[in-house]
Amino acid sequence: MVQTQQDIAVCAEKFSSIRCRAISVQSMSDKVIALFELTVQGDEVKVVDERHYKLVPADRIDPAALRAYRNVSAK
């Protein structure tokens, strides 16, 4: 919690013209990771969003999903 608060404070100080998006990662079972977007409200760290992803070898990524990701990333 302290690290997240410090990271957000440093980001706000150094990059005041952009919105800070603090991200945390947690390993789960079976090659799944959870990504959390965090924010500070008062003295508490709150989860803004949580997403789970399964890590797979590159050759197992669906080509259509990869194209869709590239299109979203390019915007």
N, C-alpha and C positions, 0 to 999 in steps of 0.2 A: 504494500500500500504506500509506504513512504517513497519507494523508488518511482512509482507511477506519479505521485504528487510532484516530486522533484522534476521528473522528465517533462511533465506538462508545463510546469512553471518555467523551466529553461526554454522550452519551445516557444512559449508566449513571449518571453523576453527577447530571444534572438530572432524570431520570425513572426513579429507582431502583425504582419500584413496577411498572414495565412492562418487557416484553421488547423489546430493541432488535432491529430487523430492518434491517440495512444493505442497501441496494439500489444496484446499479450498472447502467448501461445502455450498450450498445454498438450503434452502427449497423452494419448488415450490408448486403448487396446487395439490390436490388429491393424497397425499402421495408420490409425486415424489420429488426426490432430484437430484440436479445437482452437479457433482464433476468436479472440474477444476484442472488441473496441471498447475502451474504457474512458470514463470522464470523472472529474472530481466535482462533487456537489457538497458544499460545506466542508466537513471533515471526513467525508466518506468517498470511497472509490466505487463508482457504479458501472455496471455493464450496460453499454448502449446497444450492442449487437453481439450475437454469438453465431458462429458458423462452424460446421464440421466438414473436414475434407479427408478423403482416403488417399494416401500416397501410393502411386502405382508407377511402374516403369514407363518411360516415355513412349515406348512402342505399343503400350496398351491404352493410350489416350485416344478416344474416338475422334477421327479427323473432323467431323462436323462440329463437335464440341470445341475443338481447338480453333477452328475458323471463327466460331461465334465469340470465343474469348478474345481473339485478336481484334475483331471488329469493335467490341466493347472497350478494349484497352486503347484503341487508336483515337477514341473520341475525346 
